[in-house]
Amino acid sequence: MGQPARGFDHVQRADGSVVISHHGRPVGTLRGERAARFLAEVREDPQLVMARWTGNYRRGNERAARQHPRNRG
């Protein structure tokens, strides 16, 4: 598989929302029930969970997809 996700951070605001950032840039804001579910899950493996919740999760198949005949120039 690929390398583990790095560079993610999250901040919980006073209103209960959660802002997820990647290398200092905000990439997502969660509110309400989604924020609560995220906070419960982020304790396990924070970097991986934040990558998955933001959609910035590499699956390791990028190189194989580039070589597919459909994607060749």
N, C-alpha and C positions, 0 to 999 in steps of 0.2 A: 504494500500500500504506500501511499504518499507520505510526506512528512506531516507531523502533527501541526495543527493550526497554531499560530502565534500572533501576538499583537492585539488581541481583543481585550477590551475592558468594558465594565458596565458601571453605571451610577444609578442609584435609586434616589429619586427626587422626593420631596416632602409630600407631593400630591399622590404618591404611590406609583407613578410611572417610572419606567426603567429606560435609560438611554444606553444603547450598545454602540461602542465606537471601535474602530479598527485603525491602529496607528494614529490615534488622535482625531480621526474624522468620524463624525456620527454616521452610523449606517442603519440604525433602526431605533424606533421608539415603541415600547409596549405599554399598554394601559389596561387597567381593570383586571379581569380574570386571566388574560394572557400574561400580564406582568407577574401575577401571583404564581402561575404555573412555571414560568421561567425561573423565578427566584427559588422555587422548591427544587428545580432540576439542576440549576447551575452549581450546586454544591458538589456534585459528583465529579465532573471533569470540566472545569469552567471554559477552557479554550475550545474544546470540541463542541460543547453545548452552544456557546455563542456563535460559532461558525455555522452550526446547523440551523439555529434560529434565524440567522440573517441571510441564509441562502448562499453563503460564501464558503461552501463545503466542497472541497475537491474530492472527487471519487476515484482518482487514479487512472481514469481511462482517457485522459485528454490526448496522450500521444497515440494511442490506438485509434481514436476517432480521426485524428489528422491523417492517418495512413489509409483510411477506408477509401475505396474507389469513388464513392459518391462525393467525397470531400477533396479530391485531387483536382488541381487546376486545369 
